[in-house]
Amino acid sequence: MAKEKITYRCSDCGWTSPKWVGQCRECGAWGTVDQAGQAS
């Protein structure tokens, strides 16, 4: 069974990342990156 990948998304600009980060790399906002769900 393949491991499901979790993605993280900035609630301000919509930028996505394969791992959690404290600051959005696109808009620079802090604390806005949350788990978005499972990527297929």
C-alpha positions as CSV (number, residue, x, y, z in Angstrom):
1,M,0.0,0.0,0.0
2,A,1.4,3.4,-1.0
3,K,1.9,6.0,1.7
4,E,-0.6,8.9,1.3
5,K,1.0,12.3,1.1
6,I,-0.3,15.2,3.2
7,T,-0.2,18.7,1.8
8,Y,-0.2,22.0,3.7
9,R,-1.9,25.2,2.4
10,C,-1.7,28.9,3.3
11,S,-5.1,30.2,4.3
12,D,-4.2,33.7,3.1
13,C,-2.8,33.1,-0.4
14,G,-3.4,29.4,-1.2
15,W,0.2,28.5,-1.5
16,T,0.8,24.7,-1.0
17,S,3.7,22.8,0.4
18,P,4.5,19.1,0.9
19,K,5.7,19.8,4.4
20,W,4.6,22.1,7.3
21,V,6.3,25.4,7.6
22,G,5.7,28.2,10.1
23,Q,5.8,31.0,7.5
24,C,4.3,31.0,4.1
25,R,7.0,31.1,1.5
26,E,4.7,32.9,-1.0
27,C,3.1,35.8,1.0
28,G,5.3,35.7,4.1
29,A,2.4,35.4,6.6
30,W,3.2,33.6,9.9
31,G,0.9,30.8,11.3
32,T,-1.4,30.5,8.3
33,V,-0.1,27.2,6.9
34,D,-2.4,24.3,7.9
35,Q,-2.9,20.7,6.8
36,A,-5.0,20.8,3.6
37,G,-5.6,17.1,3.3
38,Q,-4.4,14.0,1.4
39,A,-2.9,14.4,-2.0
40,S,-3.3,11.5,-4.5
